[in-house]
Amino acid sequence: MTLHNDILLLDVGGTFIKCSDGREIPVNSAGSREEIAASLREAVGDAGKVGVAIPGPFDFSNGIFLMKHKFAAVYGESFADLCFSGQGEETPSFRFMHDVNAALLGENPVGNTALVTIGTGLGFAYTRDGIVQKSAMGSPARLVYNLPYCDGILEDFISKRGIIRTYNELAGPSDVTVKEISERARAGEKAAVLAFSRTGTILARALQPVLTELNINRVIMGGQISRSFDLMEEELRNGFGPGISVTPSNDIGGAVFRGLANLF
């Protein structure tokens, strides 16, 4: 990925802003307007052109925050305005893309491919004949996080909190992290192995009808939890069926930036 010196790419999450120049800027998405603006300004610096990957809801054409579950303090405000202190400096040029769409584009998809990202939440994006499908607002064309499941929605079970919830139901309450559950599974702990197995089974059962409807023939697993793909692989392959290949992302961190680079 080669960019001009004045172009900066940002992957804006709820805890950190990852920058294409290697920096990671802390951001408190539950913080005040002033805290959020300070983090954005630090990340942008003196860049002339900035590509931003950010989750929705967000107005990707106009760069307006529309989230209420995080970044609530800047709801309805312009990303560019928050990066401008009003002290006379030039405002950089911004372009925006949904983070899951950017990650899928960065995987160089062909045909009908879906990307499933598991992290704090559950993301889903897909291509038709190699073209990323978007909603009118620029978000992924199909949402799956809010599919009804048991006593809640799918994201309650397929996410960091969901895996921890499943593990605690099997092993008893604890303050364990998903990384620790993964390590325990690799060490052979039965509850940890079963937690990932159930996660794969639930995900495959919920997504299989969607994949069939969209005529998807390849699924890429992204997000940080895809590093534990091998702990769910059998359940995913069996659940999706023989007509759908499923593989982990080859480059979890770099795919977003590669996708964003297409904006320029």
N, C-alpha and C positions, 0 to 999 in steps of 0.2 A: 504494500500500500504506500504509494508515493503522493505526498501532498505539497502544495506550495507552502512556503515558510509562514505566510500570514493566515493559514487555515488551521483551525483547532477543532477537534472533535470531542464531544462530551457525552458520557453515558451517565445520565442523572438517575440515581437511585434514592432510596429513602434515608440512607445512612452515609453514603459517600457519592461524590461526583468523580468518576474515573475520566482522566484526560488522556488524549492520544499522545501527549508528550511525556507520559509516565507518572504524572502526579495523581494523587488521590486526595481530594479535598473533603473533609468531613462536612456533612450537612445534616441538620436536624429538621426533618420534614414535618415534625410536630411542633416546631419552634415558632417564634414570633416572626413577623414580617421582616424586622431588622436583621435577625439571625439568618434567615433564608437568603435575603438580598446580599448580605456580606459574603456568604459562601459562594453564591453565583458570581459576584464580582471578582472574588479571588480566583475562581476557576477560569473565568473568561480572560482576565488580565488585559493585555494590550493586543489581543488577537484582532485581525481585521475582518475575518470571516469565520463564523462558528457554526458547525453542524451539531445539532442536539438530538440525542435519543432520549426519550422520556416516556413514562407510562401514561395511559389515559385515565380518566377523561381529560382531554387537552385539545384545544383548537390548534391543530398543526399548521393550518394555513396562516393564521394570524399570531401564533405564539402566545396564546392566552391559557393560563392555568384554570382548569375546571374541576379539579379534584377536591373532594370533601373528606376523604379518608386519610389523606396526607397532603402536605402543603396547603392545608386549609386556610392558613393565615394570609395566603396570597391568592385566594380564589378570585377569579375574574380579572386578575392583573396580568400585565404584559411581561413576559420573560425579559424582553429587551429593556423595558423601563426599569425593571428591578436591577439590571446590571449597569444602569446609568445613574451616577450620583448627582448629576446636574451641575458639575463644576467645570464644564467647558470641554471635556474630552469628547472625542468623536465616538459615536455609538457604532459598534461593529454590526456587520450584516449577519442575520441569523437565518438558518433553515432548520426545519424540525421534521422528525420522523418518529413514529411509535417505536419503542425499544424492541418489541418482539418482531415487528415487521423488519426492522433494521437487522436484527440477528438472523432472520430467515434469509434475507437478501444476501447477507454476508456468507451464507453457506453455499452460494452459487447453485440454487435449486434448479432442477429441470423437471418437466412434466408436472404432475400433480403431487406436490410434496407438502407435508405439514410439519411445523415445528411446534413441539410442546415444551414449554419451559416451566420448571418446578423450582420455586424458591419461596420467598415470602408469600407469593400468590401463585396462581396457575395461569400461564399464558398460552395462547394458541394462535397461530397464523398459518395461512396456507397459500399455495400457488395454484393457478390453473394454467396449464401449458407454459409453465415457467414464470408467469407473471404474478407477483404478490397481489392478493385481493384485499382491497381496503373498503372501509365504510365511507360515507360522504364526508365525515369529519377527519378521515385519515387513519382511524384506528383499524385493527384487524377486522375483516368482514364478518367473522363469526366468533362469538364468545362462547366459551365452555365453562368458565370458572363458576358461573351461577346456575349450572344445570342442577335440578333438584336431585338430592341424594340422601337417603335415610331421613334423619331429622334436621337436615340443613341443606347446604349446597355442596357441590363437588369439591370446591376449594377448601372446605372445612376438613377434608380428608386427604386431598392431594396438595400438599404444601408442607413447609417446615412444621407448622403447628399441627398439621394433620398427622404427619409421621410420628411426631412426639406424642400426640394424643393416642394413637394406636399402640405405640410401644408402652406407654404408661398403663393402658388398659390390660396389657399382657403381663407386664413385669411389676406393676405397682407404681404409685406416684413418685416422681423424682424430678430433678432439675436438669436432666440430661439434654444434650444438644443432638441435632441430627448427625453431626460429624462423629460424636461419640457412639451413637447407635450404629452407624456404619462400621466403625472400628470394632465394636462388639460383635456385629454380624460376621465380619471377616475372621474374628477369633472363634466363631462357632457358637456364640450364645443363642440359644433357641428363640427367645423372645425377640431379639433383634433381627434374626433371620426372618422370622414370621412377620414382623412389622413391615419389612420391605416387600416380602412376598405378597402380603395383603394389599399394600399400596399399588403394586403392579397389577394385581387382579382387579381392584376397584377401577383403576384408570382405564384398563383395557375394556372392561365391561361397559363403562360409561361412554368411551369414545368410539367404540367399534361402529355403532349406528351412524355417528356423525361422519366417520371416515368413509363408510360405504355410500352415504348420501352424496358426499363431495367427490367421490371417485378417487380418493387418495390411494396412491400405490407405494408411497414411501413416507415414513415418519422419522424425524430427527428429534432426539431427546436433548434439550438444552437446559440452561439454568445450572446453578451450583449442584443441585442434587443429581444431575445427570452423571456426576462423577461416581455415583453409586449405581450406574446403569446395570452393571453385571449382577447386582443383587435383586434386580427386578426383570432381567432380560427374558427368562423362560416364561414368566407369566404374561409379559407383554406380547411376545411372539405367538404364544398359544391363543391369547385373547383376541389379538388383531386378525389372526388367520393367515393362511399361506399366501394370499394375494398381496400382502402388505409387508414390505421390509421395514425393519426398525433398527436404527443405529444411534449411537451417541454422537454428539457434536465433536468434530475434530479439533475445534479451537473455541472453547466456550467464551473466553475473554475477547478474542480478536474478531469474532464474527460481527459483533455490533459495529465496531469501527469500520470494518470492510464494507458493511452495508451502508453506513452513513457516508462514506467516501463517494458513493454514487450520487449524492446530492450535488457534488461539485464536478 
